[in-house]
Amino acid sequence: QVQLVESGGGLVQPGGSLRLSCAASGIDFSINTMGWYRQAPGKERELVALITSSSTKIYADSVKGRFTISRDNAKNTVYLQMNSLKPEDTAVYYCTSQYGRAYWGQGTQVTVSS
C-alpha cells in the first residue's frame, strides 16, 4: 500500500519560511521522481518542483530562487524548503511520486498572511 504523508504546513507571515516534508512508503523511493504541486482556492493544481532519481531538479518560474526541493533516499523523504514566502504562495501543497503511475498525498495547507 502506497502512502505519501506530508507535514510542515502552517500559517506564516510574508517573507517567512517553512519546510515541508513528505514521507513515502510502499514504493521503491530511490527510483521515483518525487515532487510537489499546489492548489489555491478556485485554481487548478500546478507544479511547484520535481526532483528525479538522479536529483535533477525542476522548478516553476514563480518559485525559482525561493524554494528548494531535496530528497533523502535513506529516509524515503522529500523536502520542500520555502523561503521569502508571499501571499500568493497560499495553497494546499501535495506530494507526488511518479514512476509509471503517479501517487498523491493528502495535502498540507500553507497560508501566507500578516
Secondary structure as a PSIPRED ss2 file (coil, helix, strand):
# PSIPRED VFORMAT (PSIPRED V4.0)

   1 Q C   1.000  0.000  0.000
   2 V C   1.000  0.000  0.000
   3 Q E   0.000  0.000  1.000
   4 L E   0.000  0.000  1.000
   5 V E   0.000  0.000  1.000
   6 E E   0.000  0.000  1.000
   7 S E   0.000  0.000  1.000
   8 G C   1.000  0.000  0.000
   9 G C   1.000  0.000  0.000
  10 G E   0.000  0.000  1.000
  11 L E   0.000  0.000  1.000
  12 V E   0.000  0.000  1.000
  13 Q C   1.000  0.000  0.000
  14 P C   1.000  0.000  0.000
  15 G C   1.000  0.000  0.000
  16 G C   1.000  0.000  0.000
  17 S C   1.000  0.000  0.000
  18 L E   0.000  0.000  1.000
  19 R E   0.000  0.000  1.000
  20 L E   0.000  0.000  1.000
  21 S E   0.000  0.000  1.000
  22 C E   0.000  0.000  1.000
  23 A E   0.000  0.000  1.000
  24 A E   0.000  0.000  1.000
  25 S E   0.000  0.000  1.000
  26 G C   1.000  0.000  0.000
  27 I C   1.000  0.000  0.000
  28 D C   1.000  0.000  0.000
  29 F H   0.000  1.000  0.000
  30 S H   0.000  1.000  0.000
  31 I H   0.000  1.000  0.000
  32 N C   1.000  0.000  0.000
  33 T E   0.000  0.000  1.000
  34 M E   0.000  0.000  1.000
  35 G E   0.000  0.000  1.000
  36 W E   0.000  0.000  1.000
  37 Y E   0.000  0.000  1.000
  38 R E   0.000  0.000  1.000
  39 Q E   0.000  0.000  1.000
  40 A C   1.000  0.000  0.000
  41 P C   1.000  0.000  0.000
  42 G C   1.000  0.000  0.000
  43 K C   1.000  0.000  0.000
  44 E C   1.000  0.000  0.000
  45 R C   1.000  0.000  0.000
  46 E E   0.000  0.000  1.000
  47 L E   0.000  0.000  1.000
  48 V E   0.000  0.000  1.000
  49 A E   0.000  0.000  1.000
  50 L E   0.000  0.000  1.000
  51 I E   0.000  0.000  1.000
  52 T C   1.000  0.000  0.000
  53 S C   1.000  0.000  0.000
  54 S C   1.000  0.000  0.000
  55 S C   1.000  0.000  0.000
  56 T C   1.000  0.000  0.000
  57 K E   0.000  0.000  1.000
  58 I E   0.000  0.000  1.000
  59 Y E   0.000  0.000  1.000
  60 A C   1.000  0.000  0.000
  61 D H   0.000  1.000  0.000
  62 S H   0.000  1.000  0.000
  63 V H   0.000  1.000  0.000
  64 K C   1.000  0.000  0.000
  65 G C   1.000  0.000  0.000
  66 R C   1.000  0.000  0.000
  67 F E   0.000  0.000  1.000
  68 T E   0.000  0.000  1.000
  69 I E   0.000  0.000  1.000
  70 S E   0.000  0.000  1.000
  71 R E   0.000  0.000  1.000
  72 D E   0.000  0.000  1.000
  73 N C   1.000  0.000  0.000
  74 A C   1.000  0.000  0.000
  75 K C   1.000  0.000  0.000
  76 N C   1.000  0.000  0.000
  77 T E   0.000  0.000  1.000
  78 V E   0.000  0.000  1.000
  79 Y E   0.000  0.000  1.000
  80 L E   0.000  0.000  1.000
  81 Q E   0.000  0.000  1.000
  82 M E   0.000  0.000  1.000
  83 N C   1.000  0.000  0.000
  84 S C   1.000  0.000  0.000
  85 L C   1.000  0.000  0.000
  86 K C   1.000  0.000  0.000
  87 P H   0.000  1.000  0.000
  88 E H   0.000  1.000  0.000
  89 D H   0.000  1.000  0.000
  90 T C   1.000  0.000  0.000
  91 A E   0.000  0.000  1.000
  92 V E   0.000  0.000  1.000
  93 Y E   0.000  0.000  1.000
  94 Y E   0.000  0.000  1.000
  95 C E   0.000  0.000  1.000
  96 T E   0.000  0.000  1.000
  97 S E   0.000  0.000  1.000
  98 Q E   0.000  0.000  1.000
  99 Y C   1.000  0.000  0.000
 100 G C   1.000  0.000  0.000
 101 R C   1.000  0.000  0.000
 102 A E   0.000  0.000  1.000
 103 Y E   0.000  0.000  1.000
 104 W E   0.000  0.000  1.000
 105 G C   1.000  0.000  0.000
 106 Q C   1.000  0.000  0.000
 107 G C   1.000  0.000  0.000
 108 T E   0.000  0.000  1.000
 109 Q E   0.000  0.000  1.000
 110 V E   0.000  0.000  1.000
 111 T E   0.000  0.000  1.000
 112 V E   0.000  0.000  1.000
 113 S C   1.000  0.000  0.000
 114 S C   1.000  0.000  0.000
